[in-house]
Amino acid sequence: MSSSFATFVLRSNASPVLLRTPRTSTLSSPATGALTALVLQRSYSSPGIRPRAPAPIPLGSAKDQAEFERLVKEAESAPATSHPDAKTPVPEEFEGDTNPVTGEVGGPKREPVRFGDWSFKGRVTDF
């Protein structure tokens, strides 16, 4: 062989294992030297290619860190603004559970179809 390593692939139930034996002239017998010099290595990974985890962000001074934490806390506690196209809630016509006009108990506070609550593009979806 032209390379300095002889490569043998053994098949097992899980995955192939790559066996390498160095070829040197100092081994007394090829069989004994090959058995003692076997190095097992996975054929699908190498130790130098693995990516390293990113380093943590440097904190800087304690004053800058405290200001950053304060700004993050303010940004998280700010009230959420609604979208300008969002529907405004419809005010209720009466207080309580009984409709004073119809005498209905437990019914809708306002007529839902009148304001489009149960309709989509003019088509009623809940009846």
C-alpha positions, 0 to 999 in steps of 0.5 A, spaced: 500 500 500 502 507 498 499 510 505 502 509 511 496 506 514 493 499 512 485 500 513 480 494 515 473 495 516 469 490 520 461 490 520 457 489 526 450 490 528 450 497 530 455 501 525 462 500 521 468 500 525 475 503 522 481 499 524 488 502 523 495 499 524 501 503 523 506 499 518 513 500 521 519 495 520 520 494 527 515 489 529 517 482 530 511 479 527 506 482 523 500 478 526 502 480 533 504 487 531 497 488 528 494 486 534 497 490 539 497 496 535 490 497 533 487 503 534 479 504 534 476 510 531 469 512 529 469 513 521 464 518 522 467 523 526 474 526 528 476 530 534 478 536 531 472 538 527 467 539 533 464 546 533 466 549 540 460 553 544 460 560 544 463 564 549 459 568 554 458 575 553 463 579 557 459 583 562 464 589 562 463 594 569 458 592 574 455 599 573 454 598 565 451 591 567 446 594 572 444 599 567 443 594 562 439 589 567 435 596 569 433 597 561 431 590 560 427 590 566 423 596 564 422 594 557 419 587 559 414 591 564 412 596 559 405 595 557 403 592 550 400 596 545 395 594 541 395 594 534 391 600 531 387 596 526 384 592 532 377 592 534 375 596 540 370 592 545 363 593 545 360 596 551 355 592 554 347 595 554 345 593 561 348 591 568 347 584 571 344 578 568 337 580 566 336 584 560 331 589 562 328 590 555 326 583 553 326 580 560 331 574 558 336 571 563 343 569 561 342 571 554 347 576 550 348 583 553 348 585 546 345 582 539 352 579 537 350 579 529 349 587 530 356 588 531 359 582 527 361 578 533 358 572 530 359 573 523 365 573 518 364 578 511 357 578 512 356 571 513 353 568 520 357 562 523 354 560 529 347 559 527 
